[in-house]
Amino acid sequence: MPLLLWAGMRATGERGNVVLIVFGGLLWVGFSGWFIDDIDRPGGHVPIPALAAFALVGTALAGARPVGR
């Protein structure tokens, strides 16, 4: 998922998204690992509050700029 996001942002000309990709990717892996039992069943999904938290943190990361820029 993070690699797809990065590729799409590069294709559309977005720059300065290193913070979003690195920390968003780590957060995605963390959520996937934490909720693996919920995801790994038929019809399973990440709980809605956790997904909302991921979206909010991702939005905050999208506005962050690398240090020194």
N, C-alpha and C positions, 0 to 999 in steps of 0.2 A: 504494500500500500504506500509506504513512504517513497519508494523508488518511482512508482507511478505518478505520485504527486510532484516529485522533483522533475521528472521528464516532461510532464504537462506544463509546469511553470517555465521550464527552459524553452519549450517549444513556443510558448506565447510571449517570450521575451522578458519575463519577470526576473529581476536580479535582486541580490541581497536576501535570499531566502535560506541561508545556511542554518540560522538559529531554528527556524521552523522545521526544517527537514531533520536536523540532528536530534533535537529534543522531542519533536513530534514523533519521530520514528522510534525513539527509545520509549516514549510513553505508549505508543501503539503496541510495541512488543510486550511491555509490562501489563497492559490491560488484557492482551490476548493470553498471556501466561496466567494471570490471576483468575480470569473467567473461563479457562479452558474447559472446565466441566460443564459450564452453562452453554458454551459454544458447540461442544463436541457431542451433541445429542440431536436426534431428528427435530427439526424446527427450533433448535436452540439459538439464542442470541445473547449479546451483552445486555445486562439490565439497563433500562432506560436512564436512571440517574447517573450511572457510570458513563454512558454514552454522551449524555448532556455535559457532564464534567469534562470529558475529552474534547468535545466541541468548544467549550468555553476556554479551556487551556490552549487549544490549537489556535483559536482566534486571537488570544493574547500573544502567543508566540509569533503569529503572522505580523503583528505590529512592532515586534522587537527588531532592533538593528544590531548588527555585530559591533563589538566594542572598537572604537577608533574610527568610526565612519560618520 
